Amino acid sequence: MVVSLSPKHTRVALVSFALALTFGLAACGGTGGKSLIGSVGASSLPSASTQASPPAGQSVSLASETASNSSAAASFASQTNGNIGGANISKVATGSLLSGSHTPIYAHLVGWFGQPSHVDVGYTSSDPAQIHRQVADALSRGIAGFILDWYGPTADTVVNNTLLGLKTEAESQGGNFSFAVMYDGGALTNCHQSACDMNQQAISDLTYAYNTAEQSSAYIRLGGRPVVLFFDADRFGPLDWPRIQASVPGNPVFLFNGSADQAFNHAAGKGAFSWVVIDGSNPEDWASSYLDTFYSTARSAGSDFAMGATYKGFNDSMASWGLGRKLNQDCGHTWLNTFNEVNKFNSAANAGVQIVTWNDYEEGTEIESGIDNCVALTASVSGHTVNWSITGDESTLDHYTVFTSTDGQNLTSLGDVPAGSHSFDLSSVKLAAGSYSVFVQAVGKPSLTNKMSAPVRYSPGS
């Protein structure tokens, strides 16, 4: 099995298959599962702060139920790499996709937007107001924290300012939201090019991270120790990890990425995290073999920590460093499949699950603006029953919500109907005499799009 890592900003490991449908990753010895021992800054995990649907009897507007409701910029429009704009997305708690698990769910955050070297997504990452919107949006989806891709305090000042703003915002959330840093191997690019001491540069950067961020009450800890993730840490050759560990304060837990055997056996590692992995020849392959091997190895890795990964897809066609790699979203099924992989191994992701990514628009992995489930629905009324039919895959839906309106703009929720059912008895809610518009909303599974039907007329007395 060959793992090749992409240039400077690229966030994905490119895997070549040794055998068809086989990643050939070696697993470590040992047996047994592990319980959750990570913490989220505070002792409790967040639940979604907004309801997935308004409760029966509550009034909302048609605009609020169909307009964009994410922290993506209002000006953000759909992109050719599969990112969608202007969508109304499900705020069903992301944790509902995990079966019988209390594993915290984090999201990987990139903090470089607003610079001319990156695409314009309508905001500047370091803007405190934007960070506030992003944290509020993540909390509304039941996400426990952000893990920021970080380049040290000087290599990218916009990213570092994003770190400072994220720390302030996380601390303001009363223990409900956490953050951590992922030290990107690209942080050492300038040092490598100038032939400076890369070990000393890493020590300096990581010391800054401890002094500036890791002592925060909102910082993610594992077993009481701050966690630092490393992406492609040995990009320019193996670093002197004993020296780095001995010199960096705070005794942080180091987690590394890569193939399972490499990551779990890194010289400085206390564990590993998985990532979005693609087979360049097959855009439909969402790497179940790689994920299976990662979680199997995690179970065998004794006391090591393991952080799983979920993702919607990948498409680097808009990245200046892109190599034409693609993993199809499959109308939300890739996203749901990666959660099912976590469920197969349950306690293996004992350090949490990381969504890859919250907002990497350039590589088509962002979930900030939502994930299109390609569903549409049509409603009709027969007597006192509203019926509906859908196109697309109903397995991407969480439930339906039925609304009435007297003016076509202000809606009142009549209640929810589980996915799989396609009718609602309007006589059961005893509406006053009059003429109503009835709407049916298909509410997606977490972060998938919600879709509203066109109105149909109903008169209780007819």
C-alpha positions as CSV (number, residue, x, y, z in Angstrom):
1,M,0.0,0.0,0.0
2,V,1.3,3.4,-1.0
3,V,0.2,6.6,0.7
4,S,1.2,9.9,-1.0
5,L,0.4,13.2,0.5
6,S,-0.5,16.2,-1.5
7,P,1.3,19.6,-1.7
8,K,1.2,22.5,0.6
9,H,-2.4,23.1,1.5
10,T,-3.9,19.8,0.4
11,R,-6.0,18.1,3.1
12,V,-6.3,14.6,1.7
13,A,-4.1,11.4,1.6
14,L,-4.1,9.9,-1.9
15,V,-4.2,6.1,-1.7
16,S,-3.2,3.7,-4.4
17,F,-4.8,0.3,-4.1
18,A,-2.5,-2.7,-3.8
19,L,-5.4,-5.0,-4.7
20,A,-8.9,-4.1,-5.9
21,L,-11.0,-2.7,-3.1
22,T,-8.1,-3.4,-0.6
23,F,-6.0,-0.7,1.0
24,G,-3.7,-3.3,2.6
25,L,-3.2,-1.4,5.8
26,A,-1.4,-3.4,8.5
27,A,-3.1,-3.6,12.0
28,C,-1.2,-3.6,15.3
29,G,-1.4,-6.6,17.6
30,G,-3.6,-6.9,20.7
31,T,-7.4,-7.1,21.3
32,G,-10.1,-5.3,23.1
33,G,-12.2,-2.2,22.8
34,K,-12.0,1.1,24.7
35,S,-14.4,3.5,26.4
36,L,-14.6,7.2,25.8
37,I,-12.0,9.0,27.8
38,G,-11.9,12.3,25.9
39,S,-13.4,15.5,27.2
40,V,-14.9,18.4,25.4
41,G,-13.5,21.2,27.6
42,A,-16.5,20.7,29.8
43,S,-17.9,17.4,31.1
44,S,-21.1,17.3,29.0
45,L,-21.7,17.0,25.3
46,P,-23.8,19.6,23.5
47,S,-27.1,18.9,22.0
48,A,-28.5,20.9,19.1
49,S,-29.5,24.3,20.4
50,T,-32.3,24.7,18.0
51,Q,-35.1,22.2,17.3
52,A,-34.9,20.3,14.0
53,S,-38.5,21.3,13.3
54,P,-40.8,23.8,15.1
55,P,-43.1,22.0,17.6
56,A,-46.7,21.6,16.8
57,G,-48.6,24.9,17.1
58,Q,-45.6,27.1,16.7
59,S,-45.7,29.8,14.0
60,V,-42.7,30.3,11.7
61,S,-42.3,32.0,8.3
62,L,-42.1,30.3,5.0
63,A,-38.9,32.3,4.4
64,S,-37.2,31.0,7.5
65,E,-38.0,27.4,6.6
66,T,-36.7,27.7,3.0
67,A,-33.9,30.3,3.2
68,S,-30.2,29.6,3.9
69,N,-29.8,28.9,7.6
70,S,-26.1,28.2,7.9
71,S,-23.1,30.3,8.7
72,A,-22.0,30.3,5.1
73,A,-22.0,33.8,3.7
74,A,-25.3,35.2,2.4
75,S,-23.6,35.9,-0.9
76,F,-22.2,32.3,-1.2
77,A,-23.5,30.6,-4.4
78,S,-23.3,26.9,-5.4
79,Q,-19.9,26.0,-6.8
80,T,-18.9,23.6,-9.6
81,N,-17.1,21.3,-7.1
82,G,-20.4,20.3,-5.4
83,N,-20.6,22.9,-2.6
84,I,-24.2,24.2,-2.4
85,G,-25.3,27.8,-1.7
86,G,-28.4,29.3,-0.3
87,A,-29.7,26.0,1.2
88,N,-32.0,25.4,4.1
89,I,-30.4,22.5,6.0
90,S,-31.3,20.1,8.7
91,K,-30.4,21.0,12.2
92,V,-31.1,17.5,13.5
93,A,-28.3,16.8,16.0
94,T,-25.3,15.3,14.3
95,G,-25.0,12.8,17.1
96,S,-28.2,11.1,16.0
97,L,-26.1,9.5,13.3
98,L,-24.1,7.6,15.9
99,S,-25.8,4.6,17.4
100,G,-25.4,4.1,21.2
101,S,-22.4,6.4,21.4
102,H,-21.5,9.4,23.5
103,T,-18.5,10.1,21.3
104,P,-18.0,13.9,20.9
105,I,-18.2,15.2,17.3
106,Y,-15.8,17.9,16.2
107,A,-15.4,19.6,12.9
108,H,-12.2,20.5,11.1
109,L,-12.0,24.2,10.5
110,V,-9.7,26.0,8.0
111,G,-9.0,29.7,8.8
112,W,-7.4,31.1,5.7
113,F,-10.3,32.7,3.8
114,G,-10.2,36.4,3.1
115,Q,-6.7,36.1,1.6
116,P,-6.1,36.6,-2.2
117,S,-4.3,33.2,-2.3
118,H,-7.7,31.4,-1.6
119,V,-11.1,31.5,-3.2
120,D,-13.6,34.2,-2.1
121,V,-16.3,32.5,0.0
122,G,-17.8,35.8,1.2
123,Y,-16.2,36.1,4.6
124,T,-12.8,36.6,6.3
125,S,-12.0,33.6,8.6
126,S,-10.5,35.8,11.3
127,D,-13.5,38.1,11.6
128,P,-14.9,37.6,15.2
129,A,-18.5,38.0,13.9
130,Q,-18.0,35.2,11.4
131,I,-16.4,33.0,14.0
132,H,-19.4,33.7,16.3
133,R,-21.8,32.7,13.5
134,Q,-19.8,29.5,12.8
135,V,-19.8,28.4,16.4
136,A,-23.5,29.1,16.7
137,D,-24.2,27.1,13.6
138,A,-22.1,24.2,14.8
139,L,-23.8,24.2,18.1
140,S,-27.2,24.2,16.4
141,R,-26.1,21.0,14.7
142,G,-24.9,19.4,17.9
143,I,-21.2,19.7,17.1
144,A,-18.9,19.9,20.1
145,G,-16.0,21.9,18.8
146,F,-13.6,23.0,16.0
147,I,-10.2,21.6,15.3
148,L,-8.3,24.4,13.5
149,D,-5.7,23.7,10.8
150,W,-2.9,25.8,12.1
151,Y,0.5,27.0,10.7
152,G,2.1,28.5,13.8
153,P,1.9,32.2,14.9
154,T,3.9,33.7,12.0
155,A,3.6,31.5,8.8
156,D,-0.1,32.5,8.3
157,T,-1.2,35.4,10.4
158,V,-4.9,35.2,9.3
159,V,-5.0,31.6,10.4
160,N,-3.4,32.5,13.7
161,N,-5.8,35.4,14.2
162,T,-8.6,32.9,13.6
163,L,-7.2,30.8,16.4
164,L,-7.2,33.7,18.8
165,G,-10.8,34.6,17.8
166,L,-11.9,30.9,18.1
167,K,-10.4,30.7,21.6
168,T,-12.3,33.8,22.7
169,E,-15.6,32.6,21.2
170,A,-15.2,29.0,22.6
171,E,-14.5,30.4,26.1
172,S,-17.7,32.5,25.9
173,Q,-19.9,29.4,25.4
174,G,-19.9,28.3,29.1
175,G,-18.3,24.9,28.5
176,N,-20.5,23.9,25.6
177,F,-17.9,24.3,22.8
178,S,-14.3,23.4,22.6
179,F,-11.4,23.9,20.2
180,A,-7.9,22.4,19.4
181,V,-5.1,22.9,16.9
182,M,-3.9,20.7,14.2
183,Y,-0.3,21.6,13.4
184,D,0.0,21.4,9.6
185,G,3.3,20.3,8.1
186,G,3.1,23.3,5.8
187,A,4.0,25.4,8.8
188,L,7.6,24.4,8.2
189,T,7.7,25.3,4.5
190,N,9.6,28.6,4.9
191,C,11.9,27.1,7.4
192,H,12.6,24.1,5.1
193,Q,13.3,26.5,2.2
194,S,15.7,28.6,4.2
195,A,17.4,25.6,5.7
196,C,16.7,26.7,9.3
197,D,16.3,24.2,12.2
198,M,12.8,22.7,11.6
199,N,12.8,21.0,14.9
200,Q,13.4,24.3,16.7
201,Q,10.7,25.9,14.6
202,A,8.2,23.2,15.6
203,I,9.2,23.6,19.2
204,S,8.7,27.3,19.0
205,D,5.3,27.0,17.3
206,L,4.1,24.3,19.7
207,T,5.3,26.3,22.7
208,Y,3.3,29.2,21.5
209,A,0.2,26.9,21.1
210,Y,0.5,25.8,24.7
211,N,1.0,29.2,26.1
212,T,-1.7,30.8,24.0
213,A,-4.4,28.2,23.5
214,E,-3.9,24.9,25.3
215,Q,-4.3,26.2,28.8
216,S,-7.8,27.5,27.9
217,S,-10.7,26.0,29.8
218,A,-12.3,25.4,26.4
219,Y,-9.4,23.5,24.9
220,I,-10.0,19.8,24.0
221,R,-8.3,17.4,26.4
222,L,-7.7,13.7,26.3
223,G,-7.1,12.0,29.7
224,G,-6.7,15.5,31.2
225,R,-3.9,16.5,28.7
226,P,-4.3,19.0,25.8
227,V,-4.4,17.3,22.4
228,V,-2.5,18.5,19.4
229,L,-3.1,16.8,16.0
230,F,-0.5,16.7,13.3
231,F,-1.3,16.7,9.6
232,D,1.6,15.5,7.4
233,A,4.0,16.3,10.2
234,D,7.1,14.8,8.6
235,R,6.5,16.3,5.2
236,F,10.1,17.4,4.8
237,G,11.6,14.3,6.4
238,P,11.4,12.9,9.9
239,L,11.7,15.4,12.7
240,D,13.5,14.8,16.0
241,W,10.4,13.9,17.9
242,P,12.1,13.0,21.2
243,R,13.7,16.4,21.2
244,I,10.3,18.1,20.4
245,Q,8.4,16.2,23.0
246,A,11.0,16.9,25.7
247,S,11.0,20.7,24.8
248,V,7.3,21.4,24.4
249,P,5.5,22.3,27.6
250,G,2.2,20.9,28.9
251,N,2.7,17.2,28.1
252,P,0.2,17.4,25.2
253,V,-1.2,14.2,23.5
254,F,0.1,14.0,20.0
255,L,-2.2,12.4,17.4
256,F,-0.9,11.7,13.8
257,N,-2.6,10.9,10.5
258,G,-1.5,8.6,7.7
259,S,-2.1,4.9,7.1
260,A,-3.2,3.1,10.2
261,D,0.1,1.3,10.9
262,Q,2.1,4.5,10.3
263,A,-0.1,6.7,12.4
264,F,-0.5,4.4,15.4
265,N,3.2,3.7,15.4
266,H,4.5,7.2,15.0
267,A,7.5,7.8,17.2
268,A,5.9,10.6,19.2
269,G,2.3,9.5,18.9
270,K,-0.2,8.7,21.6
271,G,-2.7,7.8,18.9
272,A,-4.0,8.6,15.5
273,F,-6.8,10.3,13.6
274,S,-8.3,9.2,10.3
275,W,-9.0,11.5,7.3
276,V,-10.8,11.6,4.0
277,V,-9.0,9.1,1.7
278,I,-9.6,8.8,-2.0
279,D,-8.8,6.3,-4.7
280,G,-8.0,8.5,-7.6
281,S,-9.4,6.0,-10.1
282,N,-12.8,5.5,-8.6
283,P,-14.8,8.6,-7.5
284,E,-17.5,6.3,-6.0
285,D,-15.1,4.6,-3.5
286,W,-15.5,6.4,-0.1
287,A,-12.7,4.3,1.5
288,S,-14.6,1.8,3.6
289,S,-11.6,-0.5,3.5
290,Y,-9.3,2.2,4.9
291,L,-11.8,3.2,7.6
292,D,-12.4,-0.5,8.5
293,T,-8.6,-0.9,9.0
294,F,-8.2,2.3,10.9
295,Y,-10.9,1.4,13.4
296,S,-9.8,-2.2,13.7
297,T,-6.3,-1.0,14.4
298,A,-7.6,1.5,16.9
299,R,-9.3,-1.4,18.8
300,S,-5.9,-3.2,18.9
301,A,-3.8,-0.2,19.9
302,G,-4.0,-0.7,23.6
303,S,-4.2,2.6,25.5
304,D,-3.8,4.8,22.4
305,F,-6.3,7.4,21.4
306,A,-8.2,7.2,18.1
307,M,-10.2,10.0,16.4
308,G,-12.5,8.8,13.6
309,A,-13.5,10.8,10.5
310,T,-16.7,11.5,8.6
311,Y,-17.0,13.4,5.4
312,K,-19.3,14.2,2.5
313,G,-16.9,13.8,-0.4
314,F,-14.0,15.5,-2.1
315,N,-13.3,17.6,-5.2
316,D,-10.2,19.7,-5.6
317,S,-11.0,21.2,-8.9
318,M,-11.3,24.7,-7.4
319,A,-8.0,24.5,-5.5
320,S,-4.9,26.1,-7.0
321,W,-3.0,23.0,-5.9
322,G,-5.7,20.6,-7.2
323,L,-4.8,17.4,-8.9
324,G,-8.2,16.5,-10.3
325,R,-9.1,14.1,-7.5
326,K,-12.8,13.5,-6.8
327,L,-14.9,11.5,-4.3
328,N,-18.6,11.8,-5.2
329,Q,-21.1,13.0,-2.5
330,D,-23.7,10.6,-3.9
331,C,-26.5,12.8,-2.7
332,G,-25.5,12.6,0.9
333,H,-24.8,8.9,1.0
334,T,-21.0,9.3,1.4
335,W,-21.7,11.4,4.5
336,L,-24.1,8.8,5.9
337,N,-21.8,5.9,5.0
338,T,-18.9,7.3,6.9
339,F,-21.0,7.6,10.1
340,N,-22.1,4.0,9.6
341,E,-18.4,3.0,9.6
342,V,-18.0,4.6,13.1
343,N,-21.1,2.7,14.2
344,K,-19.6,-0.6,13.0
345,F,-16.8,-0.2,15.5
346,N,-18.6,1.7,18.2
347,S,-16.0,2.4,20.9
348,A,-13.0,2.4,18.6
349,A,-13.2,6.2,18.1
350,N,-12.5,6.9,21.7
351,A,-11.1,10.4,21.2
352,G,-14.1,11.5,19.2
353,V,-15.1,11.9,15.6
354,Q,-13.8,14.7,13.3
355,I,-15.9,16.0,10.4
356,V,-13.6,16.6,7.5
357,T,-14.3,19.4,7.0
358,W,-16.4,22.3,8.2
359,N,-15.4,24.8,5.6
360,D,-12.7,23.7,3.1
361,Y,-14.5,25.0,0.1
362,E,-11.6,24.6,-2.2
363,E,-11.4,20.9,-1.9
364,G,-15.2,20.4,-1.8
365,T,-15.3,18.9,1.7
366,E,-17.2,21.6,3.5
367,I,-20.4,21.0,5.3
368,E,-20.9,24.6,6.4
369,S,-23.3,25.3,3.6
370,G,-25.0,21.9,3.8
371,I,-25.1,18.7,1.7
372,D,-27.6,18.2,-1.0
373,N,-29.7,15.0,-0.7
374,C,-31.2,15.5,-4.1
375,V,-34.8,15.1,-2.7
376,A,-38.0,16.8,-3.9
377,L,-41.6,16.2,-2.8
378,T,-45.0,16.9,-4.2
379,A,-48.1,17.3,-2.0
380,S,-51.9,16.9,-2.7
381,V,-55.1,16.9,-0.6
382,S,-57.8,14.2,-0.8
383,G,-60.7,14.9,1.5
384,H,-59.2,15.7,4.9
385,T,-55.8,14.0,4.2
386,V,-52.7,15.6,2.8
387,N,-50.6,13.1,0.9
388,W,-47.1,13.5,-0.6
389,S,-44.7,11.6,-2.8
390,I,-41.0,12.1,-3.1
391,T,-38.3,11.8,-5.7
392,G,-34.8,10.9,-4.4
393,D,-33.8,8.5,-1.6
394,E,-36.0,8.7,1.5
395,S,-33.2,7.2,3.6
396,T,-31.5,10.6,3.6
397,L,-34.6,12.1,5.4
398,D,-35.1,12.2,9.2
399,H,-38.9,13.1,9.1
400,Y,-41.5,15.3,7.5
401,T,-43.2,18.3,9.0
402,V,-46.7,19.5,8.0
403,F,-47.6,23.2,8.0
404,T,-50.7,25.2,7.4
405,S,-51.0,28.9,6.4
406,T,-53.8,31.4,5.9
407,D,-51.7,33.8,3.9
408,G,-49.1,31.6,2.2
409,Q,-46.2,33.2,4.2
410,N,-46.7,32.6,7.9
411,L,-46.8,28.9,8.7
412,T,-48.1,27.0,11.7
413,S,-46.6,23.5,12.4
414,L,-49.2,20.8,12.7
415,G,-46.6,18.2,13.7
416,D,-44.0,15.7,12.5
417,V,-44.5,12.5,10.5
418,P,-41.7,9.8,10.4
419,A,-39.9,9.1,7.2
420,G,-41.6,6.3,5.4
421,S,-45.1,7.7,6.0
422,H,-46.6,9.9,3.3
423,S,-49.9,11.2,4.7
424,F,-51.4,13.3,7.5
425,D,-55.0,13.5,8.7
426,L,-55.8,17.2,8.7
427,S,-59.1,16.6,10.6
428,S,-57.1,15.4,13.6
429,V,-55.9,19.0,14.4
430,K,-59.4,20.6,14.3
431,L,-58.7,23.6,12.2
432,A,-61.1,26.5,12.3
433,A,-63.3,27.0,9.3
434,G,-61.6,28.8,6.4
435,S,-59.2,28.3,3.5
436,Y,-55.7,27.1,4.1
437,S,-52.5,26.4,2.3
438,V,-50.8,23.2,3.4
439,F,-47.1,22.7,3.0
440,V,-45.0,19.6,3.7
441,Q,-41.4,19.9,4.5
442,A,-38.9,17.0,4.1
443,V,-36.4,17.4,6.9
444,G,-33.0,15.8,6.0
445,K,-30.7,13.9,8.2
446,P,-28.1,16.1,10.0
447,S,-26.6,18.8,7.7
448,L,-28.5,17.5,4.7
449,T,-30.9,19.8,2.8
450,N,-34.5,20.3,3.8
451,K,-37.0,20.6,1.0
452,M,-40.5,22.3,1.0
453,S,-43.4,21.3,-1.1
454,A,-45.5,23.8,-3.1
455,P,-48.7,24.7,-1.2
456,V,-51.9,22.8,-1.7
457,R,-55.4,24.2,-0.8
458,Y,-57.5,22.8,2.0
459,S,-60.8,23.9,3.5
460,P,-61.9,22.1,6.7
461,G,-65.6,22.5,6.0
462,S,-65.6,21.2,2.5
